[in-house]
Amino acid sequence: MGASTLAVAYLAAAVLFILGLKGLASPRTARAGNRYAMTGMGLAVLATLASPQVADYGWIVTGVAVGGGIGAVLARRVKMTDMPQLVALLHSFVGLAAVLVALGTYVTHRDAGALNALLLCELGIGSFIGAITFTGSVIAFGKLQGLIGSAPLRFAGQHWVNLALALAMLGATAQFVLGGGLPAFVALTVLALLLGVLLIVPIGGADMPVVVSMLNSYSGWAAAATGFTLHNELLIITGALVGASGAILSYIMCRAMNRSIVSVIFGGFGTGEEATAAAGGEARTVKTAAVEDAAFMLENAGKVIIVPGYGLAVAQAQHATAELVRALETRGVEVKFAIHPVAGRMPGHMNVLLAEADIPYDKVFEMEEINPDFATCDVALVLGANDVTNPAAKTDRSSPIYGMPILDVHRARQILFVKRSMKPGYAGVDNALFYQDNCALVFGDAKKVVEGLIQALEHS
């Protein structure tokens, strides 16, 4: 393939990537967006393999076979509930690849006597972005997988330590560019690896969706840096698209949580001493409801708003919920869905689950659209959405989630909260909603409870 043909193929792939991102902006066009992106990636891979710069296909074919095989197995086996941690792990692979490419490029160019200041600058930047992405994503994976506690890990002078590490890393990068050689490269990479850990461990569970989005941005910039190293224009474009879109999404999500992106990245909020204190007050009683009682309330309601959360995802209750919607609508009940921007463990988690169950898009509303409707809602049915419905975010200044906009479930005439136990949500904060007079808890697995509601409606 000639240079001009390769350039045209890369341009076409870049256009397809842009169309893919545009498609992902709406649930209605998300599937088409995915098809555009996959087609663009296929074209990019084929064009790269046909490039005259590729002289040996042995290792390439081996890598594609191994990586593709692992990807195919994961795609078939990973549940939607495990998708956030898989995404975090994939981000770590991108970061590690950037570090390895930088190291390999340095060694080959050093041996060929082809090093220069610009290349060394590219290698240094690519390595430290990749290293931060790698360890930060591994920590995020551990938190999401439950291997590491979701509570933020903080210590005295943490911000100053991070600042010192960042300055030392930049100093090592400058030394590397000025001819410090492999020891300076190793130093900047090790410092960046440590910084990646320390940037993520103080971030609590409530911030995990933002962290996943932020790491997605980091992985994009790491890929773009690798593109400069390899002189691959498409990799630069693709990395820049991912980096910019991830940064914009992180900013949007931080606005939805009433937090500055700087405070989330460098301080975080979530569980900790305040959360423990909030959960450790005097015992309070809650109302409970049997499935049959809940079904009676739903059947006699005029308007029902369903709030899906991680509990729905864990139980894989989306298809049963779709059946419940149909059962209620045949009885003349108006049903809507309320989605919080950070519900679940990653951006868009709930939207994907509802789309999987073929729930019509016109029934799904974002927080700003649906919040005014709760005041006129007869029943709000909450399926495991804990932190994003907690009114303490509005009323309790000592709460770690204070200031985070929530779904106004507390304003509904009657609240049915489906929950497996009284254990707090991912942020570790007790939900004040449970103790309101208009709230009743229905204990049990979300899928089994919803299936019980359907059976109760059928026999009513």
KEVEX-164470 format. One record per residue (C-alpha): residue number from 1; chain; residue in one letter; y, x, z. Coordinates in steps of 0.2 Angstrom, whole numbers, plus 5000, padded with zeros to 4 digits. Layout:
# KEVEX-164470
NUM; A; A; Y; X; Z
...
This chain:
# KEVEX-164470
1; A; M; 5000; 5000; 5000
2; A; G; 5017; 5007; 4995
3; A; A; 5032; 5009; 5006
4; A; S; 5041; 4994; 4998
5; A; T; 5026; 4982; 4999
6; A; L; 5024; 4987; 5018
7; A; A; 5042; 4984; 5021
8; A; V; 5040; 4966; 5013
9; A; A; 5025; 4963; 5023
10; A; Y; 5033; 4968; 5039
11; A; L; 5048; 4957; 5035
12; A; A; 5037; 4942; 5032
13; A; A; 5028; 4945; 5049
14; A; A; 5044; 4946; 5058
15; A; V; 5050; 4930; 5050
16; A; L; 5034; 4922; 5056
17; A; F; 5036; 4928; 5074
18; A; I; 5054; 4921; 5074
19; A; L; 5047; 4904; 5068
20; A; G; 5033; 4905; 5081
21; A; L; 5046; 4908; 5095
22; A; K; 5056; 4893; 5088
23; A; G; 5041; 4882; 5088
24; A; L; 5037; 4886; 5106
25; A; A; 5054; 4879; 5111
26; A; S; 5046; 4861; 5111
27; A; P; 5029; 4854; 5116
28; A; R; 5029; 4844; 5100
29; A; T; 5030; 4860; 5089
30; A; A; 5021; 4872; 5100
31; A; R; 5005; 4872; 5091
32; A; A; 5014; 4875; 5074
33; A; G; 5023; 4889; 5083
34; A; N; 5007; 4897; 5089
35; A; R; 5000; 4896; 5071
36; A; Y; 5015; 4905; 5064
37; A; A; 5014; 4918; 5077
38; A; M; 4995; 4921; 5074
39; A; T; 4998; 4922; 5055
40; A; G; 5012; 4934; 5058
41; A; M; 5001; 4945; 5069
42; A; G; 4987; 4945; 5057
43; A; L; 4998; 4950; 5042
44; A; A; 5006; 4964; 5053
45; A; V; 4989; 4971; 5057
46; A; L; 4982; 4970; 5039
47; A; A; 4998; 4978; 5033
48; A; T; 4998; 4992; 5046
49; A; L; 4979; 4996; 5042
50; A; A; 4984; 4997; 5023
51; A; S; 4998; 5009; 5027
52; A; P; 4997; 5026; 5019
53; A; Q; 5000; 5034; 5036
54; A; V; 4983; 5028; 5042
55; A; A; 4971; 5042; 5037
56; A; D; 4956; 5038; 5048
57; A; Y; 4949; 5021; 5052
58; A; G; 4935; 5026; 5064
59; A; W; 4944; 5025; 5081
60; A; I; 4955; 5010; 5075
61; A; V; 4939; 5000; 5070
62; A; T; 4931; 5004; 5087
63; A; G; 4947; 4999; 5097
64; A; V; 4949; 4983; 5087
65; A; A; 4931; 4979; 5089
66; A; V; 4930; 4982; 5108
67; A; G; 4947; 4974; 5112
68; A; G; 4944; 4960; 5100
69; A; G; 4927; 4957; 5108
70; A; I; 4935; 4957; 5126
71; A; G; 4949; 4945; 5120
72; A; A; 4937; 4933; 5113
73; A; V; 4926; 4932; 5128
74; A; L; 4941; 4930; 5140
75; A; A; 4949; 4917; 5128
76; A; R; 4933; 4906; 5130
77; A; R; 4929; 4909; 5148
78; A; V; 4946; 4910; 5157
79; A; K; 4952; 4893; 5165
80; A; M; 4969; 4887; 5163
81; A; T; 4971; 4890; 5182
82; A; D; 4968; 4908; 5179
83; A; M; 4979; 4910; 5164
84; A; P; 4994; 4917; 5174
85; A; Q; 4985; 4931; 5181
86; A; L; 4977; 4935; 5164
87; A; V; 4994; 4935; 5157
88; A; A; 5000; 4947; 5170
89; A; L; 4985; 4958; 5167
90; A; L; 4989; 4958; 5148
91; A; H; 5006; 4964; 5152
92; A; S; 4999; 4978; 5161
93; A; F; 4989; 4984; 5146
94; A; V; 5005; 4984; 5136
95; A; G; 5014; 4995; 5149
96; A; L; 4999; 5007; 5150
97; A; A; 4998; 5008; 5131
98; A; A; 5016; 5013; 5130
99; A; V; 5013; 5027; 5143
100; A; L; 4998; 5033; 5134
101; A; V; 5007; 5033; 5117
102; A; A; 5021; 5043; 5124
103; A; L; 5009; 5056; 5131
104; A; G; 4999; 5057; 5115
105; A; T; 5015; 5059; 5105
106; A; Y; 5022; 5072; 5116
107; A; V; 5006; 5083; 5115
108; A; T; 5004; 5081; 5096
109; A; H; 5022; 5085; 5093
110; A; R; 5023; 5099; 5105
111; A; D; 5008; 5107; 5097
112; A; A; 5016; 5105; 5080
113; A; G; 5032; 5112; 5086
114; A; A; 5041; 5096; 5081
115; A; L; 5049; 5091; 5097
116; A; N; 5068; 5087; 5098
117; A; A; 5080; 5079; 5110
118; A; L; 5080; 5062; 5102
119; A; L; 5061; 5061; 5102
120; A; L; 5060; 5067; 5120
121; A; C; 5072; 5054; 5125
122; A; E; 5062; 5040; 5117
123; A; L; 5046; 5046; 5125
124; A; G; 5054; 5047; 5142
125; A; I; 5061; 5030; 5141
126; A; G; 5045; 5022; 5134
127; A; S; 5035; 5030; 5147
128; A; F; 5045; 5024; 5162
129; A; I; 5047; 5007; 5155
130; A; G; 5029; 5006; 5152
131; A; A; 5024; 5013; 5169
132; A; I; 5035; 5001; 5178
133; A; T; 5027; 4987; 5168
134; A; F; 5010; 4993; 5171
135; A; T; 5010; 4994; 5190
136; A; G; 5022; 4979; 5192
137; A; S; 5010; 4968; 5182
138; A; V; 4995; 4974; 5192
139; A; I; 5003; 4969; 5208
140; A; A; 5008; 4952; 5201
141; A; F; 4990; 4950; 5195
142; A; G; 4984; 4954; 5213
143; A; K; 4995; 4942; 5221
144; A; L; 4991; 4928; 5208
145; A; Q; 4972; 4932; 5210
146; A; G; 4973; 4931; 5229
147; A; L; 4968; 4950; 5230
148; A; I; 4985; 4953; 5238
149; A; G; 4994; 4941; 5250
150; A; S; 5007; 4931; 5242
151; A; A; 5019; 4935; 5257
152; A; P; 5033; 4947; 5252
153; A; L; 5030; 4965; 5259
154; A; R; 5047; 4972; 5266
155; A; F; 5052; 4987; 5276
156; A; A; 5068; 4994; 5283
157; A; G; 5079; 5002; 5270
158; A; Q; 5068; 4996; 5255
159; A; H; 5082; 4994; 5243
160; A; W; 5088; 5011; 5247
161; A; V; 5071; 5018; 5244
162; A; N; 5070; 5009; 5227
163; A; L; 5087; 5016; 5222
164; A; A; 5082; 5033; 5227
165; A; L; 5066; 5032; 5217
166; A; A; 5076; 5025; 5202
167; A; L; 5088; 5039; 5202
168; A; A; 5074; 5052; 5204
169; A; M; 5065; 5044; 5189
170; A; L; 5081; 5045; 5179
171; A; G; 5084; 5063; 5184
172; A; A; 5066; 5068; 5180
173; A; T; 5069; 5059; 5163
174; A; A; 5084; 5070; 5160
175; A; Q; 5075; 5085; 5164
176; A; F; 5061; 5081; 5152
177; A; V; 5074; 5078; 5138
178; A; L; 5082; 5095; 5142
179; A; G; 5065; 5104; 5140
180; A; G; 5056; 5101; 5156
181; A; G; 5040; 5100; 5148
182; A; L; 5024; 5091; 5154
183; A; P; 5027; 5093; 5173
184; A; A; 5044; 5083; 5170
185; A; F; 5035; 5070; 5160
186; A; V; 5022; 5068; 5174
187; A; A; 5035; 5067; 5187
188; A; L; 5045; 5053; 5179
189; A; T; 5029; 5043; 5175
190; A; V; 5023; 5044; 5193
191; A; L; 5040; 5039; 5200
192; A; A; 5040; 5024; 5188
193; A; L; 5023; 5019; 5193
194; A; L; 5028; 5019; 5211
195; A; L; 5044; 5010; 5207
196; A; G; 5034; 4996; 5198
197; A; V; 5024; 4993; 5214
198; A; L; 5039; 4993; 5226
199; A; L; 5049; 4981; 5214
200; A; I; 5035; 4968; 5215
201; A; V; 5028; 4968; 5232
202; A; P; 5043; 4961; 5241
203; A; I; 5043; 4946; 5230
204; A; G; 5035; 4931; 5237
205; A; G; 5024; 4917; 5230
206; A; A; 5038; 4905; 5226
207; A; D; 5045; 4918; 5213
208; A; M; 5028; 4922; 5204
209; A; P; 5033; 4911; 5188
210; A; V; 5049; 4921; 5187
211; A; V; 5040; 4938; 5190
212; A; V; 5027; 4934; 5176
213; A; S; 5042; 4930; 5164
214; A; M; 5051; 4945; 5169
215; A; L; 5036; 4956; 5166
216; A; N; 5034; 4948; 5149
217; A; S; 5051; 4954; 5145
218; A; Y; 5047; 4972; 5152
219; A; S; 5031; 4973; 5141
220; A; G; 5042; 4968; 5126
221; A; W; 5054; 4982; 5129
222; A; A; 5040; 4994; 5132
223; A; A; 5033; 4989; 5115
224; A; A; 5050; 4991; 5107
225; A; A; 5051; 5009; 5114
226; A; T; 5034; 5013; 5107
227; A; G; 5040; 5007; 5090
228; A; F; 5054; 5020; 5091
229; A; T; 5041; 5033; 5095
230; A; L; 5029; 5028; 5081
231; A; H; 5043; 5025; 5069
232; A; N; 5036; 5007; 5067
233; A; E; 5050; 4995; 5063
234; A; L; 5039; 4979; 5065
235; A; L; 5034; 4985; 5083
236; A; I; 5053; 4987; 5087
237; A; I; 5057; 4970; 5081
238; A; T; 5042; 4962; 5089
239; A; G; 5046; 4971; 5106
240; A; A; 5064; 4966; 5105
241; A; L; 5060; 4948; 5102
242; A; V; 5048; 4947; 5117
243; A; G; 5059; 4957; 5128
244; A; A; 5075; 4946; 5124
245; A; S; 5065; 4930; 5125
246; A; G; 5057; 4935; 5141
247; A; A; 5074; 4940; 5149
248; A; I; 5082; 4924; 5143
249; A; L; 5068; 4913; 5150
250; A; S; 5069; 4923; 5167
251; A; Y; 5087; 4919; 5168
252; A; I; 5085; 4901; 5164
253; A; M; 5071; 4900; 5177
254; A; C; 5082; 4908; 5190
255; A; R; 5096; 4896; 5186
256; A; A; 5083; 4882; 5189
257; A; M; 5079; 4889; 5206
258; A; N; 5098; 4892; 5211
259; A; R; 5095; 4911; 5212
260; A; S; 5103; 4926; 5204
261; A; I; 5090; 4936; 5193
262; A; V; 5096; 4952; 5202
263; A; S; 5091; 4945; 5219
264; A; V; 5074; 4939; 5213
265; A; I; 5070; 4956; 5205
266; A; F; 5077; 4967; 5219
267; A; G; 5074; 4956; 5235
268; A; G; 5064; 4941; 5231
269; A; F; 5061; 4927; 5243
270; A; G; 5046; 4917; 5248
271; A; T; 5035; 4919; 5264
272; A; G; 5039; 4930; 5278
273; A; E; 5045; 4929; 5296
274; A; E; 5056; 4914; 5293
275; A; A; 5042; 4905; 5284
276; A; T; 5030; 4908; 5298
277; A; A; 5043; 4902; 5311
278; A; A; 5046; 4886; 5300
279; A; A; 5028; 4882; 5300
280; A; G; 5025; 4886; 5318
281; A; G; 5035; 4873; 5326
282; A; E; 5029; 4858; 5336
283; A; A; 5015; 4848; 5329
284; A; R; 5020; 4833; 5320
285; A; T; 5010; 4818; 5314
286; A; V; 5007; 4812; 5296
287; A; K; 5002; 4796; 5288
288; A; T; 4986; 4796; 5278
289; A; A; 4980; 4783; 5265
290; A; A; 4963; 4779; 5258
291; A; V; 4960; 4780; 5240
292; A; E; 4958; 4761; 5239
293; A; D; 4975; 4759; 5248
294; A; A; 4983; 4771; 5236
295; A; A; 4976; 4761; 5221
296; A; F; 4983; 4745; 5228
297; A; M; 5000; 4753; 5229
298; A; L; 4999; 4760; 5211
299; A; E; 4993; 4743; 5204
300; A; N; 5007; 4733; 5212
301; A; A; 5021; 4745; 5207
302; A; G; 5032; 4742; 5193
303; A; K; 5037; 4760; 5190
304; A; V; 5026; 4776; 5195
305; A; I; 5031; 4794; 5193
306; A; I; 5017; 4807; 5193
307; A; V; 5022; 4825; 5199
308; A; P; 5008; 4837; 5193
309; A; G; 5007; 4854; 5202
310; A; Y; 4995; 4868; 5205
311; A; G; 4983; 4857; 5214
312; A; L; 4980; 4847; 5198
313; A; A; 4977; 4863; 5189
314; A; V; 4964; 4870; 5201
315; A; A; 4955; 4853; 5201
316; A; Q; 4956; 4852; 5182
317; A; A; 4962; 4834; 5184
318; A; Q; 4973; 4833; 5169
319; A; H; 4960; 4822; 5159
320; A; A; 4957; 4811; 5174
321; A; T; 4976; 4809; 5176
322; A; A; 4977; 4804; 5158
323; A; E; 4964; 4790; 5161
324; A; L; 4973; 4784; 5176
325; A; V; 4989; 4783; 5166
326; A; R; 4980; 4772; 5153
327; A; A; 4973; 4761; 5167
328; A; L; 4990; 4758; 5175
329; A; E; 4999; 4754; 5158
330; A; T; 4986; 4741; 5154
331; A; R; 4992; 4733; 5170
332; A; G; 5010; 4733; 5165
333; A; V; 5015; 4748; 5176
334; A; E; 5028; 4760; 5168
335; A; V; 5022; 4778; 5171
336; A; K; 5032; 4794; 5169
337; A; F; 5028; 4813; 5173
338; A; A; 5041; 4824; 5182
339; A; I; 5039; 4843; 5178
340; A; H; 5048; 4856; 5189
341; A; P; 5053; 4872; 5179
342; A; V; 5042; 4883; 5191
343; A; A; 5028; 4871; 5194
344; A; G; 5011; 4880; 5194
345; A; R; 5010; 4899; 5192
346; A; M; 5019; 4903; 5175
347; A; P; 5032; 4895; 5164
348; A; G; 5026; 4879; 5156
349; A; H; 5010; 4879; 5165
350; A; M; 5010; 4860; 5168
351; A; N; 5016; 4856; 5151
352; A; V; 5001; 4865; 5143
353; A; L; 4989; 4855; 5155
354; A; L; 4997; 4838; 5151
355; A; A; 4997; 4842; 5132
356; A; E; 4978; 4847; 5133
357; A; A; 4975; 4830; 5140
358; A; D; 4984; 4822; 5125
359; A; I; 4997; 4814; 5137
360; A; P; 5012; 4809; 5126
361; A; Y; 5027; 4820; 5126
362; A; D; 5039; 4805; 5128
363; A; K; 5031; 4802; 5145
364; A; V; 5035; 4820; 5151
365; A; F; 5052; 4824; 5158
366; A; E; 5060; 4840; 5165
367; A; M; 5068; 4840; 5183
368; A; E; 5086; 4836; 5177
369; A; E; 5081; 4821; 5167
370; A; I; 5069; 4813; 5179
371; A; N; 5077; 4816; 5196
372; A; P; 5089; 4801; 5195
373; A; D; 5074; 4790; 5192
374; A; F; 5066; 4793; 5209
375; A; A; 5078; 4782; 5218
376; A; T; 5072; 4767; 5208
377; A; C; 5053; 4773; 5208
378; A; D; 5041; 4761; 5217
379; A; V; 5028; 4775; 5219
380; A; A; 5028; 4794; 5217
381; A; L; 5011; 4801; 5215
382; A; V; 5011; 4820; 5219
383; A; L; 4996; 4829; 5213
384; A; G; 4997; 4846; 5222
385; A; A; 5015; 4850; 5219
386; A; N; 5020; 4857; 5236
387; A; D; 5035; 4869; 5236
388; A; V; 5044; 4861; 5222
389; A; T; 5045; 4844; 5231
390; A; N; 5050; 4851; 5248
391; A; P; 5066; 4843; 5254
392; A; A; 5068; 4858; 5266
393; A; A; 5075; 4867; 5251
394; A; K; 5090; 4855; 5252
395; A; T; 5092; 4853; 5271
396; A; D; 5085; 4868; 5280
397; A; R; 5096; 4884; 5279
398; A; S; 5083; 4894; 5288
399; A; S; 5069; 4890; 5275
400; A; P; 5065; 4904; 5263
401; A; I; 5066; 4891; 5249
402; A; Y; 5083; 4885; 5254
403; A; G; 5094; 4882; 5238
404; A; M; 5080; 4880; 5226
405; A; P; 5082; 4864; 5216
406; A; I; 5068; 4852; 5219
407; A; L; 5061; 4836; 5212
408; A; D; 5069; 4822; 5222
409; A; V; 5052; 4814; 5227
410; A; H; 5058; 4810; 5244
411; A; R; 5070; 4797; 5237
412; A; A; 5055; 4786; 5230
413; A; R; 5051; 4770; 5239
414; A; Q; 5033; 4776; 5242
415; A; I; 5026; 4793; 5241
416; A; L; 5007; 4796; 5239
417; A; F; 5003; 4815; 5241
418; A; V; 4986; 4821; 5235
419; A; K; 4981; 4836; 5244
420; A; R; 4965; 4845; 5250
421; A; S; 4972; 4850; 5267
422; A; M; 4988; 4853; 5277
423; A; K; 4988; 4871; 5271
424; A; P; 5006; 4875; 5265
425; A; G; 5010; 4879; 5247
426; A; Y; 5010; 4896; 5238
427; A; A; 5027; 4900; 5246
428; A; G; 5019; 4898; 5263
429; A; V; 5032; 4885; 5269
430; A; D; 5027; 4868; 5278
431; A; N; 5033; 4853; 5267
432; A; A; 5045; 4842; 5276
433; A; L; 5040; 4828; 5264
434; A; F; 5024; 4825; 5273
435; A; Y; 5032; 4819; 5289
436; A; Q; 5044; 4806; 5280
437; A; D; 5040; 4787; 5284
438; A; N; 5038; 4783; 5266
439; A; C; 5025; 4797; 5263
440; A; A; 5006; 4795; 5265
441; A; L; 4994; 4809; 5262
442; A; V; 4978; 4806; 5252
443; A; F; 4966; 4821; 5256
444; A; G; 4954; 4827; 5244
445; A; D; 4951; 4836; 5227
446; A; A; 4964; 4830; 5215
447; A; K; 4951; 4826; 5201
448; A; K; 4940; 4817; 5213
449; A; V; 4954; 4807; 5221
450; A; V; 4961; 4802; 5203
451; A; E; 4944; 4797; 5198
452; A; G; 4942; 4787; 5214
453; A; L; 4959; 4778; 5210
454; A; I; 4953; 4774; 5192
455; A; Q; 4936; 4766; 5199
456; A; A; 4946; 4756; 5213
457; A; L; 4958; 4749; 5199
458; A; E; 4943; 4744; 5188
459; A; H; 4935; 4735; 5203
460; A; S; 4951; 4726; 5208
